[in-house]
Amino acid sequence: MRKVLLPMILLSMSLAAVGQGLAMKATPSSVSILPGEPISVKITITNTSGKKMEVLGESLVAALAPFPLLYTRASKKLNCWGGPTGNGGLSDDSTPYSRMPRCTFEANAAVTIPTIVGSHTMCPLHSVPPGSYVAKLTVEIDLLEGESKRTAAAELEIPVEVRQAQGVDAAYLDALQKALIQYEAENKNAKFPGQSLKWIEVLTPLRVQCNAILLEKYPTSTYAGYLLAKKAYDYSSPLFKPVTPADQVRISREEGKTVVAFPDNNFECYFKQLDAFMKGGRVPQDLAAALYGFYGDLLVQRGRLAEAETAFKEAIKTEPADPKGQAYYYRAQDFLKALEGKATPGTVQGSPQKTDNKAR
């Protein structure tokens, strides 16, 4: 019965959004994760009103940012952070707006926003056991109409499946539980005394040094991918001026290797960890562009062009929403052109700044 009702729920939420002039779409449309993994989605919000909207706010991305919450199938809210739980409904009160910042949401324009559902992350890990959940994302914006404003709202539901950890992933979670027991035994002033391992602690070292445990003992665990992705350089930052893909490929073919774009005494150790993970681990979908893209870049530097080409093809399978992922996505495209001999050395073919945010 649930398999029949869920699409009906999603359809009804979409129609409600269109009725207020906003349509919401999530990519992916459903999420499957391990305990402790982030729930990452790309939300596209479209102005379906047929006319431009005057929106209160510094930018459309800020004004349209969804408010996400995780619920059980029984509609129990999982929010262990406390604080507000979102705005309430439409607002009919009139407010002077002549000095308020505003932005224009053009008719039929779309804005894409990377979103993390995190209301549950301070909950004990055991309180969000493997099973089926629903992420509810709400968008509320203040629209200017003449000398007054009103709040338009839209809501979308995304099925979330928390899978049972298996093999090396289960072993890592078990190691964290044991490390927490040891931490509390050795620290009289322990944080959150007597509290169970929290969801957020699987990848964030609040009480247990999860990073060291991951890379030293469980380097091919799915969770290791998140730590390795954090260490990958952020090509979207203007501070980084890496060698262009065409030049890297040219030098690699001429000399058997290319220039090292990132001089770092510990970098070879990082590459060995990344190499082991990419060959033996499971790459999380939301990290695919960054991990495969950076891995391919490093393979080119080492003259392993055939392996690099395979990595770049994996990197461009799905365009990510976050700037760092997009930078790797477009750079991977440039590398593939260079490997095919279609790029000119000394030029940058791709554009890491490309986005789906057409409304500016």
C-alpha positions as CSV (number, residue, x, y, z in Angstrom):
1,M,0.0,0.0,0.0
2,R,2.8,2.4,0.8
3,K,4.3,2.1,-2.6
4,V,1.0,3.3,-4.1
5,L,0.3,6.1,-1.6
6,L,3.8,7.7,-1.6
7,P,3.7,8.9,-5.3
8,M,0.2,10.3,-4.6
9,I,1.6,12.2,-1.6
10,L,4.4,13.6,-3.7
11,L,2.0,14.6,-6.5
12,S,-0.3,16.4,-4.0
13,M,2.5,18.4,-2.5
14,S,3.7,19.3,-6.0
15,L,0.3,20.5,-7.0
16,A,0.0,22.6,-3.8
17,A,3.3,24.3,-4.7
18,V,2.2,25.1,-8.2
19,G,-1.0,26.5,-6.8
20,Q,0.9,29.2,-5.0
21,G,3.2,29.9,-7.9
22,L,6.1,27.7,-6.8
23,A,7.0,24.2,-8.0
24,M,9.6,22.2,-6.2
25,K,11.6,19.2,-7.5
26,A,14.3,17.2,-5.7
27,T,17.3,15.4,-7.2
28,P,17.5,12.6,-6.4
29,S,13.8,12.0,-5.9
30,S,14.6,9.5,-3.1
31,V,17.6,8.9,-0.9
32,S,19.2,5.7,0.4
33,I,22.0,6.1,3.1
34,L,23.8,4.3,5.8
35,P,23.5,5.4,9.5
36,G,25.4,8.6,10.0
37,E,25.6,9.6,6.3
38,P,24.3,13.0,5.4
39,I,21.0,13.4,3.5
40,S,22.0,15.5,0.6
41,V,19.6,16.6,-2.2
42,K,19.5,19.2,-4.9
43,I,16.2,21.3,-4.8
44,T,15.0,23.1,-7.9
45,I,12.4,25.8,-7.3
46,T,10.5,27.2,-10.3
47,N,8.3,30.3,-10.6
48,T,5.2,28.8,-12.2
49,S,3.0,31.9,-11.5
50,G,3.3,33.2,-15.0
51,K,4.6,36.5,-13.8
52,K,7.7,37.8,-12.1
53,M,7.8,37.9,-8.3
54,E,9.3,40.6,-6.1
55,V,10.8,38.7,-3.2
56,L,12.1,40.2,0.1
57,G,15.7,39.1,0.7
58,E,19.3,39.8,-0.3
59,S,19.3,37.0,-2.9
60,L,17.0,34.4,-4.3
61,V,19.2,31.5,-3.0
62,A,18.9,32.8,0.5
63,A,15.2,33.6,0.3
64,L,14.3,30.2,-1.3
65,A,16.5,28.0,0.9
66,P,14.3,25.1,2.0
67,F,13.7,24.3,5.7
68,P,14.2,20.5,6.0
69,L,13.0,18.1,8.7
70,L,13.2,14.3,8.9
71,Y,10.1,12.3,10.0
72,T,9.3,8.7,10.6
73,R,6.7,7.0,8.5
74,A,4.4,7.5,11.5
75,S,4.9,11.3,11.1
76,K,7.0,11.6,14.2
77,K,9.4,14.6,13.8
78,L,13.1,13.8,14.4
79,N,14.6,17.1,15.6
80,C,17.2,16.9,18.3
81,W,18.6,20.4,17.8
82,G,15.8,22.3,19.4
83,G,15.0,25.9,18.4
84,P,12.5,27.0,15.7
85,T,10.8,24.5,13.4
86,G,9.9,26.8,10.6
87,N,7.6,29.7,9.9
88,G,3.9,29.2,10.1
89,G,1.7,29.6,7.1
90,L,0.8,32.6,5.0
91,S,1.1,36.2,6.3
92,D,-1.5,38.8,5.5
93,D,-0.1,41.7,7.5
94,S,0.9,44.8,5.6
95,T,4.5,46.0,6.1
96,P,6.3,49.1,4.5
97,Y,9.0,47.7,2.3
98,S,10.6,50.8,0.6
99,R,13.9,50.2,2.5
100,M,13.9,46.4,2.5
101,P,16.3,44.5,0.2
102,R,14.5,42.6,-2.6
103,C,15.2,40.5,-5.6
104,T,13.3,39.5,-8.7
105,F,12.2,35.9,-9.4
106,E,11.4,36.0,-13.1
107,A,8.5,34.0,-14.5
108,N,9.4,30.4,-15.4
109,A,12.9,30.9,-13.9
110,A,14.4,28.2,-11.7
111,V,16.8,28.3,-8.8
112,T,18.8,25.2,-7.7
113,I,19.9,24.9,-4.1
114,P,22.0,22.1,-2.5
115,T,20.3,21.1,0.7
116,I,21.3,19.0,3.7
117,V,18.5,17.5,5.9
118,G,20.0,17.7,9.3
119,S,17.3,18.0,12.0
120,H,18.1,14.4,13.2
121,T,21.9,14.6,13.3
122,M,22.1,15.4,17.1
123,C,19.8,12.4,17.8
124,P,21.3,9.2,19.2
125,L,22.2,6.9,16.3
126,H,20.0,4.1,17.7
127,S,16.9,6.4,17.6
128,V,17.1,6.5,13.8
129,P,17.4,2.8,13.1
130,P,17.5,1.3,9.6
131,G,14.1,1.7,7.9
132,S,11.9,4.1,6.0
133,Y,11.6,7.8,6.7
134,V,10.4,11.0,5.0
135,A,12.3,14.3,4.5
136,K,9.9,17.2,4.4
137,L,11.3,20.4,2.8
138,T,9.4,23.7,3.2
139,V,10.0,26.9,1.3
140,E,8.4,30.1,2.5
141,I,9.0,33.5,0.8
142,D,7.7,37.0,1.4
143,L,6.3,38.5,-1.8
144,L,5.7,42.2,-2.3
145,E,2.4,43.1,-3.8
146,G,1.8,46.8,-4.0
147,E,2.2,48.3,-0.6
148,S,1.9,45.0,1.3
149,K,3.5,41.6,1.5
150,R,2.4,38.0,1.8
151,T,4.1,34.8,2.4
152,A,3.9,32.1,-0.3
153,A,4.7,28.5,0.7
154,A,5.5,25.2,-0.9
155,E,6.4,21.8,0.5
156,L,7.9,18.6,-0.9
157,E,8.4,15.1,0.6
158,I,11.3,12.9,-0.2
159,P,11.5,9.2,0.7
160,V,14.6,8.3,2.8
161,E,15.8,4.8,3.3
162,V,18.4,4.2,6.1
163,R,20.1,0.9,5.2
164,Q,21.6,-1.6,7.7
165,A,25.4,-1.2,7.7
166,Q,27.3,-4.3,6.5
167,G,30.9,-5.6,6.5
168,V,33.5,-2.9,6.9
169,D,30.9,-0.2,7.5
170,A,29.3,-2.1,10.4
171,A,32.8,-2.8,11.8
172,Y,33.5,0.9,11.8
173,L,30.3,1.8,13.6
174,D,31.1,-0.9,16.2
175,A,34.6,0.6,16.7
176,L,33.1,4.0,17.3
177,Q,30.8,2.6,20.0
178,K,33.7,1.0,21.8
179,A,35.8,4.2,21.4
180,L,33.0,6.2,23.0
181,I,32.9,3.9,26.0
182,Q,36.6,4.3,26.4
183,Y,36.4,8.1,26.1
184,E,33.8,8.3,28.9
185,A,35.9,6.0,31.1
186,E,39.0,8.2,30.7
187,N,37.4,11.7,30.8
188,K,35.7,12.9,34.0
189,N,34.6,16.1,32.2
190,A,33.3,14.2,29.1
191,K,31.0,15.9,26.7
192,F,27.4,14.7,26.7
193,P,28.0,12.3,29.6
194,G,26.1,9.1,29.5
195,Q,24.6,9.8,26.1
196,S,24.7,7.3,23.3
197,L,26.7,7.9,20.0
198,K,25.0,10.6,18.0
199,W,24.3,10.5,14.3
200,I,26.6,13.4,13.7
201,E,29.5,11.7,15.5
202,V,29.8,9.1,12.8
203,L,31.6,11.6,10.6
204,T,32.3,14.5,13.1
205,P,34.9,14.1,15.9
206,L,32.9,15.6,18.8
207,R,33.9,13.0,21.4
208,V,35.6,10.2,19.4
209,Q,38.4,10.7,16.9
210,C,36.4,9.1,14.1
211,N,38.8,10.5,11.4
212,A,41.8,8.6,12.7
213,I,39.8,5.4,13.2
214,L,38.5,5.6,9.6
215,L,41.7,6.1,7.7
216,E,43.9,3.9,9.9
217,K,41.6,0.9,10.3
218,Y,38.7,1.2,7.8
219,P,40.1,3.0,4.8
220,T,37.7,1.3,2.4
221,S,34.6,2.0,4.4
222,T,31.9,4.1,2.7
223,Y,32.4,6.6,5.5
224,A,36.0,7.1,4.6
225,G,34.9,8.7,1.3
226,Y,33.5,11.7,3.2
227,L,36.8,12.4,5.0
228,L,38.8,12.0,1.8
229,A,36.4,14.4,-0.1
230,K,37.0,17.0,2.6
231,K,40.7,16.9,2.0
232,A,40.3,17.3,-1.7
233,Y,41.3,20.8,-2.8
234,D,38.4,23.2,-3.6
235,Y,38.8,24.1,-7.2
236,S,35.9,26.5,-6.9
237,S,38.0,28.8,-4.8
238,P,39.8,31.6,-6.7
239,L,42.8,30.9,-4.5
240,F,43.6,27.8,-6.4
241,K,45.3,28.1,-9.8
242,P,45.8,24.5,-10.9
243,V,47.5,23.6,-14.2
244,T,45.0,23.3,-17.0
245,P,43.8,19.8,-18.0
246,A,45.2,20.2,-21.5
247,D,48.7,21.1,-20.2
248,Q,48.7,18.3,-17.6
249,V,47.8,15.7,-20.2
250,R,50.4,17.1,-22.7
251,I,53.2,17.1,-20.1
252,S,52.2,13.7,-18.8
253,R,52.4,12.2,-22.3
254,E,55.7,13.8,-23.0
255,E,57.4,13.0,-19.7
256,G,55.4,10.2,-18.2
257,K,54.2,12.4,-15.4
258,T,53.0,16.0,-15.0
259,V,53.8,18.9,-12.7
260,V,52.6,18.5,-9.1
261,A,50.0,21.2,-8.8
262,F,49.8,20.9,-5.0
263,P,53.2,20.6,-3.3
264,D,52.7,19.0,0.1
265,N,54.9,16.7,2.1
266,N,52.0,14.6,3.2
267,F,50.2,14.5,-0.1
268,E,51.5,11.2,-1.3
269,C,50.1,9.6,1.8
270,Y,46.7,11.1,1.0
271,F,46.9,9.8,-2.6
272,K,47.6,6.3,-1.3
273,Q,44.6,6.5,1.0
274,L,42.4,7.8,-1.9
275,D,43.7,5.2,-4.3
276,A,42.9,2.4,-1.8
277,F,39.4,3.8,-1.3
278,M,38.6,4.3,-5.0
279,K,39.6,0.7,-5.7
280,G,37.9,-1.0,-2.8
281,G,35.3,1.4,-1.3
282,R,31.8,2.6,-2.3
283,V,31.7,6.2,-3.5
284,P,28.7,8.1,-2.1
285,Q,26.7,9.5,-5.0
286,D,26.8,13.1,-3.7
287,L,30.6,13.0,-3.6
288,A,31.1,11.2,-7.0
289,A,32.1,14.3,-9.0
290,A,34.6,15.6,-6.4
291,L,36.2,12.2,-5.6
292,Y,36.4,10.8,-9.1
293,G,37.4,14.2,-10.5
294,F,40.2,14.8,-8.0
295,Y,41.3,11.1,-8.2
296,G,41.5,11.4,-12.0
297,D,43.5,14.6,-11.8
298,L,46.1,12.9,-9.5
299,L,46.2,9.9,-11.8
300,V,47.1,12.1,-14.8
301,Q,49.9,13.7,-12.7
302,R,51.3,10.2,-12.2
303,G,51.0,9.2,-15.9
304,R,48.1,6.7,-15.3
305,L,46.0,8.1,-18.2
306,A,43.8,5.1,-18.9
307,E,42.7,4.9,-15.2
308,A,42.3,8.7,-15.2
309,E,39.9,8.6,-18.2
310,T,37.7,6.0,-16.4
311,A,37.6,8.2,-13.3
312,F,36.6,11.3,-15.3
313,K,33.8,9.4,-17.0
314,E,32.4,8.5,-13.6
315,A,32.8,12.1,-12.4
316,I,30.5,13.5,-15.1
317,K,27.6,11.0,-14.8
318,T,25.6,13.4,-12.6
319,E,26.1,17.2,-12.3
320,P,26.3,18.2,-8.6
321,A,24.7,21.3,-7.1
322,D,27.5,22.4,-4.8
323,P,30.2,24.7,-6.2
324,K,33.1,22.4,-5.3
325,G,31.5,19.4,-7.0
326,Q,30.6,21.5,-10.0
327,A,34.3,22.6,-10.4
328,Y,35.4,19.0,-10.5
329,Y,32.5,18.1,-12.8
330,Y,33.6,20.7,-15.5
331,R,37.3,20.1,-15.0
332,A,36.7,16.4,-15.6
333,Q,35.0,17.3,-18.9
334,D,38.0,19.3,-19.8
335,F,40.3,16.4,-19.0
336,L,38.3,14.1,-21.2
337,K,38.6,16.6,-24.1
338,A,42.3,16.8,-23.5
339,L,42.7,13.0,-23.5
340,E,40.8,12.9,-26.8
341,G,43.0,15.6,-28.2
342,K,40.2,18.2,-28.5
343,A,41.6,20.8,-26.1
344,T,44.3,23.4,-26.7
345,P,47.1,23.6,-24.1
346,G,47.2,26.8,-22.1
347,T,43.4,27.3,-22.2
348,V,40.6,26.4,-19.9
349,Q,37.7,24.9,-21.8
350,G,35.1,24.3,-19.1
351,S,33.3,26.7,-16.8
352,P,33.1,25.8,-13.1
353,Q,30.8,28.7,-12.6
354,K,28.0,27.2,-14.6
355,T,24.9,26.6,-12.5
356,D,21.2,26.0,-12.8
357,N,20.4,29.3,-11.1
358,K,19.0,31.1,-14.0
359,A,17.2,33.7,-11.9
360,R,19.6,36.5,-10.9
